């Protein structure tokens, strides 16, 4: 039962680039330096 609850919680929890609270200008600068959205999320999470 607990495994199913953890699995459902994982499906419901999703972080997006907008959660980083970086401005569009900051995100654009990162893109110009070769970052994609996943790279930005990894940077934000670390």
C-alpha positions in Angstrom: 0.0 0.0 0.0 2.8 2.4 0.9 4.5 1.8 -2.4 1.4 2.8 -4.3 1.1 6.0 -2.3 4.7 6.9 -3.0 4.2 6.1 -6.7 1.1 8.3 -6.8 2.9 11.1 -5.0 5.7 11.0 -7.5 3.2 11.3 -10.4 1.6 14.3 -8.8 4.7 16.2 -8.0 6.3 17.9 -11.0 8.8 20.7 -11.0 8.8 23.0 -14.0 11.1 25.7 -15.1 8.6 28.3 -13.9 9.2 27.0 -10.3 12.7 28.3 -10.3 11.5 31.9 -10.1 14.1 33.0 -12.6 13.0 35.7 -14.9 12.5 35.1 -18.6 15.6 37.3 -19.2 17.7 35.0 -16.9 16.4 31.9 -18.6 17.1 33.4 -22.0 20.7 34.1 -20.9 21.1 30.5 -19.8 19.8 29.3 -23.1 22.3 31.5 -24.9 25.0 29.7 -22.9 23.7 26.3 -24.0 21.4 25.4 -21.2 18.1 23.7 -22.0 15.2 23.5 -19.5 16.4 20.3 -18.0 19.9 21.7 -17.4 18.3 24.7 -15.7 16.2 22.5 -13.4 19.3 20.5 -12.5 21.2 23.7 -11.7 18.3 25.0 -9.6 18.0 21.7 -7.7 21.7 21.5 -6.8 
